[in-house]
């Protein structure tokens, strides 16, 4: 068993996040780590990264698991931070399981789907030529064998971003026409992506039975597998289309993951849908991300206040000092979540901010 955390620490993590998810605590949850510490093990040879798409296919999964351990041991965990494995193959990487080819650079992954049939003939099945799906299985299995507990792992995506998946195959402009010309086929295909993604998740989860819990991108913790939601394509459509083509997927995802779920609201183009998103009763959290070139994260007090007043938690991006400013703007640290890393040289300064946010 990975010995970074004691069982007592894991219990504290579980209790802290549970009270945050259910809005029973008045303090912020601060998933804080510090880099620049001694990992207590020799650095493995070659590239060491949590971005799994950057490892060459010939690199053994067991060696990658060792590198992931090195990364976890290279951090000092404070407040609500904990060791976890993100299993990150890139944004919306599940589409690669179903036939979209992945092209990676140093920073991210892009997708291209070749020979896509007309939408009425399109069916969602696991692609026998997928690279990410077997790779995911190999690495997850190697982590389970190496650690046998003492770690948290990313919860496989099980729906919640299905229109974005359709857009990866039919591309934005073409999909825009189909929303008018073939709306029932768009929703049918989106539902197929939802069901197929959920089915794959149920196959992958049993690979790591010793995990101490599950996270998604950004380190939010839950004791059971859960769902994160987004729709980047929603920035291109109005409220009526959002209600018809997106909201049903969100409501279905929430019904399948009612205690632990958040929505990733990316950019000002999506703000037009915020009221609709907040109207989903069981939705727990909204992450607001202003896009580049717009006012900084502390310039959106009205957005944070609206989310908080709706009884939802808020995942704050930016620095920890900005999180403290936002807490002052909305009048409370209740429901705030922040995830990030600082160098150990900033320990004293950063911990003072974290203590003010967590001792309310």
NUNUGU-776520 format. One record per residue: x, y, z of N, C-alpha, C in turn; residue number from 1. Coordinates in steps of 0.02 Angstrom, whole numbers. Each point is the difference from the previous one (the first is absolute). Layout:
<rs>
R       nX       nY       nZ      caX      caY      caZ       cX       cY       cZ   drenti
R        X        Y        Z        X        Y        Z        X        Y        Z      NUM
...
</rs>
This chain:
<rs>
R       nX       nY       nZ      caX      caY      caZ       cX       cY       cZ   drenti
R       42      -60        0      -42       60        0       44       62        0        1
R      -17       48      -42       37       63       -3       -5       34       68        2
R       58       20       28        2       22       69        5       76        8        3
R      -21       38      -50        4       73        6      -47       26       54        4
R      -60      -28        3      -50       20       49      -17      -58       47        5
R      -12       17       63      -25      -49       47      -76       -7       -9        6
R      -28      -52       28      -72       -9       -4      -37       57       36        7
R       32       27       52      -31       56       36       -5       61      -46        8
R       53       12      -40       -2       56      -47      -52      -11      -54        9
R       -6      -61      -24      -50      -15      -51      -71       12       29       10
R      -10      -18       62      -65       11       31      -15       75        4       11
R       51       40       15      -10       72        4      -17       29      -69       12
R       34      -25      -52      -15       21      -68      -73      -17      -18       13
R      -19      -61       14      -68      -22      -17      -53       42       36       14
R       10       13       63      -49       38       39       -2       73      -23       15
R       59       29      -14        2       70      -20      -34       12      -67       16
R       13      -43      -48      -31        9      -66      -75      -16        3       17
R      -19      -49       39      -71      -17        4      -40       58       28       18
R       24       32       52      -36       57       29       -1       59      -49       19
R       53        6      -41        0       53      -51      -50      -15      -55       20
R        1      -60      -27      -48      -18      -53      -72       13       22       21
R      -16      -18       61      -69        5       23      -14       68       33       22
R       47       47       -4       -7       68       26      -17        0       75       23
R       33      -44       36       -9       -3       73       56       38       36       24
R       51       21      -36       57       35       30        2       72      -24       25
R       22       45       42        5       70      -18       68       20      -28       26
R       47      -45       -1       67       17      -23       11      -21      -72       27
R       51       31      -31       20      -21      -67       39      -65        4       28
R       -1      -38      -55       43      -59       -7       59       21      -44       29
R       60       -9       27       60       23      -34       45      -60      -14       30
R        1      -22      -63       41      -56      -21       69       27      -18       31
R       42        5       50       64       36       -6       59      -48        3       32
R       45        8      -49       62      -38        1       59       48      -10       33
R       58      -23       22       62       38       -9       51      -46      -35       34
R       31       27      -52       53      -36      -35       68       20       26       35
R       51      -35      -23       68       16       22       21      -35       63       36
R      -34      -55       17       18      -39       60       33      -65      -21       37
R       35      -31       46       35      -62      -13      -50      -58       -5       38
R       -3      -35      -57      -49      -54       -6       20      -64       36       39
R       62       -4       21       22      -60       35       11      -60      -45       40
R        3       12      -65       15      -54      -48       36       30      -59       41
R       38      -41      -34       38       23      -57      -46       18      -58       42
R       18       53      -36      -41       20      -57        7      -51      -55       43
R      -56      -26      -27        4      -48      -55       29       33      -62       44
R       29      -40      -43       29       24      -62      -55       22      -48       45
R       18       48      -43      -46       21      -53      -50       51       24       46
R      -50       12      -42      -51       49       15      -41      -23       61       47
R      -15       48       44      -41      -13       59      -57       51       -1       48
R      -61      -22      -11      -57       45       -6      -64      -37       17       49
R      -49       39       21      -66      -29       11      -43        0      -63       50
R       25       30      -54      -36        1      -65       16      -66      -35       51
R      -44      -48        5       14      -68      -24        8       -3      -75       52
R      -29       47      -37        6        0      -73       71       15      -23       53
R       43       25       44       68       18      -19       49      -58        5       54
R      -21      -55       31       45      -58        4       -1      -39      -65       55
R       59      -21      -24        1      -41      -61      -35      -67       12       56
R      -31      -26      -52      -38      -62        7       43      -59       21       57
R       64        3      -16       44      -56       19       20        1       73       58
R      -15       55       36       18        2       71      -49      -43       40       59
R       27      -43       41      -40      -48       37      -44       35       52       60
R      -60      -26        9      -47       29       48       29       -1       71       61
R       38      -52       16       30       -5       67       49       57       13       62
R       37       21      -52       46       56        7      -38       65        8       63
R      -56        7      -35      -40       61        7      -30        3       70       64
R      -22      -56       28      -26       -1       68       54       24       49       65
R       61      -21      -11       55       22       43       10       75       -5       66
R       -7       27      -60        8       73       -9      -58       38       33       67
R      -60      -29       -2      -56       32       33       10        0       76       68
R       31      -52       25       16       -1       72       51       55       16       69
R       50        6      -43       51       52       10      -33       70        3       70
R      -47       12      -45      -36       64        0      -38       10       65       71
R      -36      -50       22      -39        6       62       46       12       60       72
R       57      -34        1       46        8       57       40       65       -3       73
R       -2       34      -56       37       63       -9      -39       61       24       74
R      -57      -12       30      -42       55       23       -9       -3       76       75
R       -8       58       30      -21        5       70      -74       19        0       76
R      -40      -39       35      -72        9       -1      -22       37       63       77
R      -37       54      -10      -24       40       55      -76       11       -7       78
R      -32       20       54      -72       14        1      -38      -61      -26       79
R      -31        5      -58      -41      -53      -27       33      -35      -59       80
R       65        7       -7       37      -33      -54       10      -74       15       81
R        4      -41      -52        9      -72        8       33      -29      -63       82
R       32      -57        5       32      -30      -58      -51      -33      -46       83
R        4       16      -64      -47      -30      -48       33       -8      -68       84
R      -30      -45      -40       22      -14      -68      -55       23      -47       85
R       16       48      -43      -51       32      -41      -21      -43      -60       86
R       41      -48      -22      -15      -40      -59      -20       46      -59       87
R       41       52      -10      -17       52      -48       29      -14      -69       88
R      -44      -12      -49       20      -11      -69      -17       60      -44       89
R      -22       54       30      -19       59      -39      -74       16        9       90
R      -21       60      -21      -70       20        7      -47      -43      -42       91
R      -57      -17       29      -52      -40      -34       31      -62      -32       92
R       49      -30       33       38      -55      -30      -42      -62      -12       93
R      -59       -5       31      -43      -58      -11      -20       -7      -73       94
R       -1       55      -38      -19       -6      -71       49      -45      -38       95
R       62       -4       25       48      -44      -34      -18      -73        8       96
R      -35      -17       54      -22      -69        9      -48      -21      -55       97
R      -35       49      -30      -54      -14      -46       15       19      -72       98
R       63       11      -16       18        7      -71       32       65      -21       99
R        3       50       43       35       62      -18       75      -10       11      100
R       40       16      -48       72       -8        5       31       59       38      101
R       47      -15       43       31       51       43       67       22      -29      102
R       12       66        3       63       29      -21       25       44       57      103
R       57      -18       29       24       34       60       59       45      -16      104
R        3       57       35       61       39        2       23        2       73      105
R       45       44       17       27        1       68      -52       21       52      106
R      -52       37      -22      -46       30       47      -69      -33        3      107
R      -23      -28      -55      -68      -25        0      -10      -51      -55      108
R      -63      -21       -9      -17      -50      -50      -57       28      -43      109
R        5      -11      -65      -53       18      -47      -26      -64      -32      110
R      -59        5      -30      -31      -60      -28      -23       13      -71      111
R        1      -54      -39      -26        2      -68      -35      -66      -14      112
R      -60        5      -25      -38      -60      -16       -4       -6      -76      113
R       25      -55      -27        1      -12      -72      -59      -44      -20      114
R      -22        9      -62      -52      -44      -29      -62       -5       44      115
R      -22       58       25      -59        1       42      -63       -6      -43      116
R      -44      -46       15      -60       -8      -42      -51       56       13      117
R      -51        5      -41      -54       47       16      -27      -15       70      118
R      -23       51       35      -17       -9       70      -53      -53       11      119
R      -46       -8      -48      -52      -51       10       28      -71       -3      120
R       60       -8      -28       32      -66       -3       53      -10       54      121
R       15       52       37       53       -3       50      -23      -38       62      122
R       41      -48       22      -13      -37       61       63        1       43      123
R       -8        2       65       56        6       46       19      -69       26      124
R       60      -22      -17       27      -63       24       73        9       19      125
R       25      -43       43       70        3       20       43      -17      -60      126
R       49       42      -15       42       -7      -59       57      -49       14      127
R        4      -52      -40       52      -50       10       69       27      -13      128
R        5       58      -34       64       32      -13       17       55       50      129
R      -40        7       52       14       50       51       68      -13       32      130
R       36       54       11       64       -4       36       -9       16       74      131
R      -42       50       15       -8       21       69      -35      -52       43      132
R      -50      -35      -28      -38      -47       42       43      -56       27      133
R       37      -38      -41       44      -52       29       56       29       42      134
R       23       60      -18       53       32       39      -26       17       70      135
R      -60       26        3      -32       16       64       -2      -63       43      136
R      -22      -55      -29       -6      -63       37       68      -23       27      137
R       50        5      -43       67      -22       20       27       41       58      138
R       -6       67       -6       29       43       51      -39       -4       65      139
R      -67       -2       -4      -40       -7       61       16      -65       35      140
R        6      -54      -38       17      -64       29       69        0       32      141
R       48       33      -32       68        4       27        1       41       65      142
R      -40       52        3       -5       41       62      -29      -42       57      143
R      -53      -37      -15      -30      -41       51       49      -52       26      144
R       37      -31      -46       49      -51       21       57       31       40      145
R       22       60      -20       57       31       35      -20       27       68      146
R      -60       31        6      -18       35       61      -45      -41       46      147
R      -51      -32      -28      -45      -40       41      -35       40       54      148
R      -14       63      -13      -33       43       48       43       61       15      149
R      -29       47       38       36       60       20        2       54      -53      150
R      -43       -4      -51       -2       50      -52      -72       10      -23      151
R      -12       57      -32      -64       15      -32       12        0      -75      152
R      -50      -20      -39        8       -3      -72      -57       37      -34      153
R       13       23      -60      -51       36      -38      -59      -45      -15      154
R      -60       26        9      -61      -38      -17      -11        4      -75      155
R       -4      -57      -35      -11        2      -72      -64       38      -17      156
R        3       38      -54      -57       42      -20      -59      -44      -19      157
R      -59       17       26      -59      -40      -14      -58       42      -24      158
R       13       44      -49      -53       45      -24       13       70       24      159
R      -46       46      -18        5       68       24       32       49      -49      160
R       24      -24      -57       28       45      -51      -13      -27      -70      161
R      -60      -27      -10      -14      -38      -60       -5       41      -63      162
R      -26       62        4       -2       41      -61       71       18      -22      163
R       45       10       46       70       11      -18       29      -61      -36      164
R      -20      -59       21       24      -61      -34      -27       -3      -71      165
R      -63       16      -10      -27        2      -67       38       51      -43      166
R       17       57       30       36       53      -36       70      -22      -21      167
R       30      -46       36       66      -25      -20       -4      -41      -64      168
R      -58      -29      -15       -8      -40      -60      -28       40      -58      169
R      -44       49       14      -32       36      -54       21       73       -5      170
R       40       23       47       29       67       -1      -53       54        6      171
R       20       58       27      -49       49       22      -49       25      -53      172
R       25       19      -59      -45       29      -50      -50      -52      -25      173
R       24      -59      -16      -44      -53      -24      -52      -18       53      174
R       22       -5       63      -46      -15       53      -52       55        8      175
R       20       62       -9      -47       56        5      -58       -8      -49      176
R       15      -20      -61      -54      -12      -49      -44      -59       22      177
R       30      -51       28      -38      -60       18      -46       12       59      178
R       15       50       42      -45       17       55      -68       21      -27      179
R        0       30      -60      -63       21      -31      -28      -54      -46      180
R       44      -34      -38      -23      -46      -52      -14      -70       27      181
R       39      -21       50       -5      -69       24        4       -2       77      182
R      -43       38       34        6        5       73       -9      -67       36      183
R      -45      -42      -23      -11      -64       34       61      -46       -7      184
R       33        4      -57       60      -42      -10       58       25       44      185
R        4       66        8       52       27       45      -10      -26       71      186
R      -62        4       24      -13      -23       68        8      -76        7      187
R      -19      -37      -53       10      -73        3       74      -17        6      188
R       41       34      -41       72      -15        2       30       22       66      189
R      -21       57       26       25       23       65      -18      -51       54      190
R      -60      -27       -2      -19      -51       49       42      -63       -8      191
R       17      -18      -61       43      -58      -10       69       13       31      192
R       26       61       -9       64       16       32       -6       -3       76      193
R      -56       25       27      -10       -3       72        2      -72       25      194
R      -40      -43      -32       -4      -69       23       65      -38      -10      195
R       34       13      -57       63      -34      -13       54       23       48      196
R        2       65       15       50       25       48      -12      -29       70      197
R      -62       -3       19      -17      -29       65       17      -74        2      198
R      -12      -35      -55       17      -71       -2       75      -12        5      199
R       40       41      -35       73       -7        5       24       16       71      200
R      -29       52       30       19       17       69      -12      -59       47      201
R      -55      -34       -9      -16      -57       43       48      -59      -12      202
R       31       -2      -58       51      -51      -13       68       18       30      203
R       15       65        3       65       23       23        5        6       76      204
R      -54       17       32        1       11       73       25      -61       38      205
R      -20      -61      -17       23      -59       38       74      -14       -6      206
R       36       34      -44       72      -12       -8       39       24       61      207
R      -29       45       40       37       28       57      -43       -6       64      208
R      -12      -60       24      -45       -9       57       29       26       66      209
R       65       11        3       31       22       63        3       76        6      210
R      -23       36      -50        3       74        3      -39       25       61      211
R       27       53       31      -32       30       59      -55       49      -18      212
R      -13        9      -64      -52       46      -22       12       18      -72      213
R      -40       48      -24        1       18      -71       -1       75       -8      214
R       36       23      -51        2       70      -15      -16       11      -74      215
R       -1       62      -21       -2       19      -70       53       53      -10      216
R        3       28      -60       50       52      -12       -6       55       53      217
R       56       15       33       -1       52       50       -3      -23       71      218
R       -1      -66       12       11      -26       67      -59        0       48      219
R      -60       13      -23      -57       -7       46       -8      -73       20      220
R      -12      -13       63       -3      -68       26      -72      -22       13      221
R      -13      -63      -15      -62      -32       19       15      -73       17      222
R      -39      -31       44       15      -69       21      -20      -52      -51      223
R      -41       18      -49      -25      -47      -51       11       31      -69      224
R       -1      -40      -53        5       29      -68      -56       51      -12      225
R       17       54      -35      -47       54      -10       12       34      -67      226
R      -36       53      -15       -2       29      -67       15       75        1      227
R       40       22      -48       10       71      -14      -34       17      -66      228
R      -25       61       -7      -39       19      -59       28       63      -32      229
R       -8        4      -66       18       61      -36      -35       -1      -67      230
R       -3       59      -32      -21        3      -70       31       62      -31      231
R       61       -8      -26       33       56      -32      -40       24      -61      232
R      -34      -46      -32      -39       19      -60      -58       47       18      233
R      -20        1       63      -56       43       19       14       74      -10      234
R       64       19       -6       17       70      -13      -24       21      -70      235
R      -18      -48      -43      -19       14      -68      -75       -4      -11      236
R      -38      -14       53      -72       -9       -8      -38       43       51      237
R      -63       13      -14      -42       40       44      -36      -43       52      238
R      -38       34       43      -35      -36       55      -47      -55      -24      239
R      -37       11      -55      -47      -51      -22       36      -63      -21      240
R       54        6      -36       38      -59      -20       35      -32       60      241
R       21       41       48       30      -29       60      -51      -44       36      242
R      -61       24        6      -51      -39       34      -14      -65      -38      243
R        2        2      -66      -20      -58      -39       57      -51       -8      244
R       62       24       -5       54      -45      -19       52      -12       55      245
R       -1       39       53       51       -6       52      -29      -17       68      246
R      -53       34       18      -23       -5       69      -23      -70       19      247
R      -30      -36      -47      -22      -68       16       59      -43       20      248
R       57       10      -33       60      -39       17       25       19       70      249
R       -3       64       17       20       22       67      -46      -29       53      250
R      -65        4      -13      -48      -26       49        7      -76        9      251
R       12      -35      -55       10      -72        4       63      -16       39      252
R       53       36      -14       64      -11       35       -7       13       74      253
R      -35       54       17      -11       16       71      -41      -55       34      254
R      -50      -26      -35      -40      -54       30       41      -63       12      255
R       52       -9      -40       42      -59        7       57       11       50      256
R       14       63       17       52       17       48      -24       56       45      257
R      -51      -13       41      -36       54       34       37       34       57      258
R       50      -33       30       34       29       58       65       36      -18      259
R       30      -18      -57       65       27      -17        1       15      -76      260
R       -4       64      -17        0       18      -70       10       76       -7      261
R       36       21      -52        8       71      -12       -5       15      -74      262
R      -10       64      -17       -2       23      -69       58       48      -12      263
R       35      -12      -55       57       41      -21      -25       53      -48      264
R       -7       62       23      -26       56      -38       59       39      -28      265
R       12       -6      -65       62       24      -30      -12       59      -46      266
R       11       60       25       -1       59      -41      -65       38       -2      267
R        4       63      -19      -59       44        2      -55      -21      -47      268
R       17      -36      -54      -50      -24      -46      -50      -48       31      269
R       20      -31       56      -44      -48       33      -42       32       56      270
R       14       62       18      -36       32       55      -75        6      -13      271
R      -19        2      -63      -70        5      -17      -40      -60       25      272
R       35      -55       14      -33      -62       22        5      -11       76      273
R       29       47       35       12      -11       72      -65      -10       39      274
R      -51       40      -14      -63       -8       36      -29      -70      -10      275
R        4      -25      -61      -26      -66      -15       39      -54       37      276
R       65        8        2       43      -48       35      -16        1       75      277
R       -6       59       28      -13        6       72      -69      -25       20      278
R      -44       -6      -49      -68      -24       16       -4      -75       12      279
R       54      -36      -13        2      -72       13        9      -10       75      280
R      -50      -25       35        2        1       74       60      -36       30      281
R       17      -59      -27       52      -41       33       70       18      -22      282
R        8       46      -47       68       21      -20       36       28       60      283
R       61      -23       11       36       18       62       47       59       -8      284
R       30        8      -59       55       49       -5        6       25      -72      285
R       22       62       -7       15       30      -65       71       27        2      286
R       39      -17      -51       67       29       -9       -6       53      -54      287
R       15       63       17       -3       55      -48       70       16      -22      288
R       11       -1      -66       66       13      -29       -5       56      -52      289
R       17       62       18        0       53      -51       54      -14      -51      290
R      -15       13      -64       50      -16      -51       53       54       -4      291
R       55      -17      -33       55       47       -8      -23       63      -35      292
R       26       56       22      -18       63      -30      -58       35       33      293
R      -34      -35       45      -56       29       37       25       22       69      294
R      -42       35       39       21       19       67       21      -60       42      295
R       45       11       48       28      -54       41      -53      -32       44      296
R       21      -52       35      -48      -42       37      -35       38       56      297
R       31       54       26      -32       37       54      -48       53      -25      298
R       -8        6      -66      -43       53      -28      -71      -25      -15      299
R      -19      -56       28      -65      -29      -16      -40      -14       63      300
R       -1       49       44      -35       -9       64      -73      -17       -9      301
R      -32       29      -52      -71      -14      -11      -12      -73      -19      302
R       47      -29      -37       -6      -71      -19        8      -44       61      303
R       52       13       40       11      -41       60      -59        6       48      304
R      -25       61        6      -55       11       47      -63      -36      -23      305
R      -12        0      -65      -59      -36      -26        5      -75       14      306
R       60      -28      -11        9      -72       12       -9      -15       74      307
R       30       40       42       -5      -12       72      -71        9       25      308
R      -34       51      -24      -70       13       21      -47      -56      -22      309
R       19      -36      -53      -40      -57      -23       13      -63       41      310
R       44        6       50       13      -57       43       50      -49      -29      311
R       41       22      -48       50      -43      -31       70       18       24      312
R       43      -49        2       70       11       15       35       30      -61      313
R       58       31       11       36       34      -53       72      -25       -2      314
R       21      -25      -57       71      -17      -11       33       62      -29      315
R       46       30       38       33       62      -20       66      -17      -34      316
R       11       31      -58       65       -5      -33       41       62       17      317
R       65       -3      -14       44       56       16       42      -16       61      318
R       27       51       32       43      -10       57      -40       -4       64      319
R       33      -23       53      -34       -5       65      -17       68       28      320
R       42       49      -14      -15       68       22      -63       27      -34      321
R      -11      -19      -63      -61       20      -35      -61      -34       29      322
R        8      -61       22      -55      -36       33      -21       37       63      323
R       47       26       37      -16       38       60      -38       64      -18      324
R       19       32      -55      -35       60      -22      -73      -17      -17      325
R       -9      -55      -36      -68      -20      -19      -42      -17       61      326
R       29      -32       50      -36      -13       62      -24       65       31      327
R       41       53       -2      -21       64       25      -55       31      -42      328
R        2      -10      -66      -50       29      -44      -69      -29       12      329
R       -3      -66       12      -66      -32       10      -18       -6       73      330
R       46       20       44      -15        3       71        7      -66       37      331
R       30      -51      -32        8      -64       34       51      -43      -37      332
R       34      -43       37       43      -52      -30      -38      -65       -8      333
R      -62       -2       23      -40      -61       -3       -8      -22      -73      334
R       15      -63      -14      -10      -28      -66       55       13      -50      335
R       52       39       19       54       13      -47       48      -60       -3      336
R       24      -15      -59       51      -51       -9       56       29      -42      337
R       62      -14       20       58       21      -37       50      -57       -3      338
R       33       -7      -57       49      -53      -11       62       30      -32      339
R       58      -11       28       60       27      -31       63      -18       37      340
R       56       21      -30       66      -17       25       43       63        3      341
R       39        4       53       51       52        7       67      -33       16      342
R       54       36      -13       66      -25       19        7        5       76      343
R       37      -46       27        8       -3       73       30       64       29      344
R       35       38      -41       29       63       23      -53       51       20      345
R      -62       -9      -24      -55       45       16      -44      -27       56      346
R       23      -51       34      -41      -36       49      -32       46       52      347
R       39       40       33      -26       40       56      -53       49      -25      348
R       14       35      -55      -48       49      -26      -65      -33      -20      349
R        4      -55      -36      -60      -32      -26      -41      -32       56      350
R       34      -29       49      -37      -33       53      -39       49       42      351
R       23       62        6      -38       50       37      -67       14      -34      352
R        2        4      -68      -62       10      -37      -46      -60        8      353
R       29      -60       -7      -40      -61        4      -33       -6       69      354
R       35       18       52      -28       -4       68      -58       48        8      355
R        4       59      -29      -56       46        6      -62      -26      -36      356
R        9      -35      -55      -56      -26      -38      -31      -62       31      357
R       40      -38       37      -24      -64       27      -18        4       74      358
R       13       56       32      -16        6       72      -61       42       13      359
R      -42       11      -51      -60       40        9      -56      -42       30      360
</rs>
